[in-house]
Amino acid sequence: MLKTLPEVSVAAEVADGSELMEVLASIRPDVVITDISMPGMDGLEALSRIRACQPKVRVIVLSMHDSPDLVKRAMASGAAAYLRKDSSDFELASAIQSVMITGSYISAGIAKVLMSAGEPEAEQVLTDRQTQILKMLASGQTSKEIGFALGLSPKTVDVHRSRIMERLGLRDVASLTMYAVRKGLVRP
């Protein structure tokens, strides 16, 4: 589709974030279109690195993920636009054109996502100790291991886990882990 646009020339195609950074070391594109989910280096890390080494490059994120928190993190990291992969060819073309002219693009669907409340941030509803325990739980440690590392009894860790789940509105450790990954508290 990109090759059919009259003012667009595809300079390179890459398979992952690391390859993207290698290519960007040798070319200076006007726009980079990237995904969030990529093997190795994810799109958010790639976006941060692009901002650091080539701040004038405009980055459009094209992803299947549209959680408010992920969209907000991408935009805060410097994305000029964020589109869902199921966006029409017309919308992608409009986004590229808008990014080149105005420096940004927000689709109606993503604007709606950005206006939604989203999940609470850990630092807004959890104590520092609870955030520390959440990170440890999400990285696969047991209550006994966490208790030993923090000088707490496993029962105290279990109480913390229950309060964390209650405050975040989650029901199990798997949900806690997914929350911690979404919020960037642990790497997947």
C-alpha positions in Angstrom: 0.0 0.0 0.0 2.8 2.4 0.9 4.4 2.0 -2.5 1.2 3.2 -4.2 1.3 6.6 -2.5 2.8 9.1 -4.8 5.0 11.0 -2.3 6.1 7.9 -0.3 9.2 5.9 -0.9 9.9 2.8 1.2 13.5 2.9 2.2 13.7 -0.3 4.1 11.7 -3.1 5.8 12.9 -4.8 8.9 11.8 -7.7 11.1 12.5 -6.4 14.6 13.6 -3.5 16.7 17.3 -4.4 16.7 17.3 -4.6 12.9 15.4 -1.3 12.8 18.2 0.4 14.8 20.9 -1.1 12.6 19.1 0.3 9.5 18.6 3.7 11.1 22.3 3.9 11.7 22.8 4.2 7.9 19.7 6.0 6.6 17.7 9.1 7.7 14.0 8.5 6.9 11.3 11.1 7.4 8.9 8.6 8.9 9.3 5.2 10.6 6.3 2.9 11.0 6.8 0.4 13.8 4.8 -2.1 15.9 4.8 -2.4 19.7 5.2 -6.2 19.7 8.4 -7.2 18.1 10.8 -10.0 18.9 13.9 -8.9 20.9 13.6 -5.1 21.3 10.0 -4.0 21.6 8.5 -1.0 19.8 8.5 1.2 22.9 12.2 0.7 23.5 12.9 1.2 19.8 10.8 4.4 19.9 12.9 5.7 22.8 16.1 4.9 21.0 14.9 6.5 17.8 14.0 9.7 19.7 17.6 9.7 21.2 19.6 9.1 18.0 17.3 10.7 15.4 14.9 13.1 17.1 13.6 14.6 13.8 12.3 11.2 12.6 8.6 11.0 13.0 7.4 7.6 14.3 4.0 6.1 13.6 3.1 3.1 15.7 0.9 0.6 13.9 -0.2 -2.1 16.4 -2.9 -4.5 17.3 -2.7 -3.3 20.9 -4.9 -0.4 21.8 -5.1 -0.3 25.6 -5.1 3.2 26.9 -2.0 2.7 28.9 0.0 1.4 26.0 -1.2 4.1 23.7 -0.3 6.7 26.3 3.2 5.2 26.9 3.8 5.2 23.1 2.7 8.9 22.8 4.7 9.9 25.8 7.8 8.1 24.3 7.5 10.3 21.3 5.2 8.6 18.8 3.8 11.1 16.3 0.8 8.8 15.6 -0.7 5.6 16.8 -2.9 3.4 14.6 -4.5 0.0 15.0 -3.4 -2.6 12.5 -7.0 -2.9 11.3 -7.1 0.7 10.2 -8.0 1.3 6.6 -5.4 2.1 3.9 -6.9 5.5 3.7 -6.4 6.2 7.4 -2.8 5.1 7.2 -2.2 7.3 4.2 -3.9 10.2 6.1 -1.8 9.6 9.1 1.5 9.6 7.1 0.4 12.8 5.3 -0.7 14.5 8.6 2.5 13.5 10.4 4.6 15.0 7.6 2.6 18.2 7.5 1.7 18.8 11.2 4.0 16.4 13.0 1.1 14.3 14.5 -2.0 12.4 13.9 -4.7 11.1 16.2 -7.5 8.9 14.8 -11.0 9.1 16.3 -10.6 5.6 17.6 -7.4 6.3 19.3 -8.7 9.6 20.7 -11.5 7.6 22.3 -9.0 5.2 23.8 -6.9 8.1 25.2 -10.0 9.7 26.8 -11.0 6.4 28.5 -10.0 6.0 32.2 -7.7 3.0 31.7 -6.2 1.1 34.6 -4.9 2.8 37.7 -1.2 3.4 37.8 0.6 1.3 40.5 2.1 4.4 42.2 -1.4 5.9 42.5 -3.0 3.1 44.4 -0.1 1.0 45.9 2.4 1.7 48.6 6.1 1.4 47.7 6.3 -2.0 49.5 3.2 -3.2 47.6 4.8 -2.1 44.3 8.0 -3.9 45.2 6.1 -7.1 46.0 4.0 -6.8 42.8 7.2 -6.7 40.7 8.6 -9.7 42.5 5.3 -11.7 42.1 5.2 -10.7 38.4 8.7 -11.9 37.9 7.7 -15.4 39.2 8.9 -15.4 42.8 6.9 -17.3 45.4 5.6 -15.8 48.6 8.3 -17.7 50.5 11.1 -16.3 48.2 9.7 -12.8 48.5 9.4 -13.1 52.2 13.0 -14.3 52.5 14.3 -11.5 50.3 12.4 -8.8 52.1 12.6 -10.1 55.7 8.9 -10.8 55.8 6.9 -13.9 56.6 5.3 -15.6 53.6 1.9 -14.9 55.3 2.6 -11.2 55.3 3.5 -11.4 51.6 0.2 -13.2 51.0 -1.7 -10.4 52.8 0.1 -7.8 50.7 -0.8 -9.8 47.5 -4.4 -9.8 48.5 -4.4 -6.1 49.1 -2.6 -5.4 45.8 -5.2 -7.5 43.9 -8.1 -5.7 45.8 -6.7 -2.2 45.0 -6.1 -3.0 41.4 -9.4 -4.9 40.9 -7.6 -8.1 39.9 -8.4 -11.7 40.8 -5.3 -13.8 40.4 -1.5 -13.8 40.1 -1.7 -14.2 36.3 -3.7 -10.9 36.1 -1.2 -9.3 38.4 1.6 -10.4 36.1 -0.2 -9.1 33.0 -0.8 -5.8 34.7 2.8 -5.4 35.7 3.9 -6.1 32.1 1.4 -3.6 30.7 2.6 -1.0 33.1 6.2 -1.6 32.3 7.0 -2.7 35.9 8.6 -5.9 34.6 9.7 -7.1 31.2 7.8 -9.9 29.5 
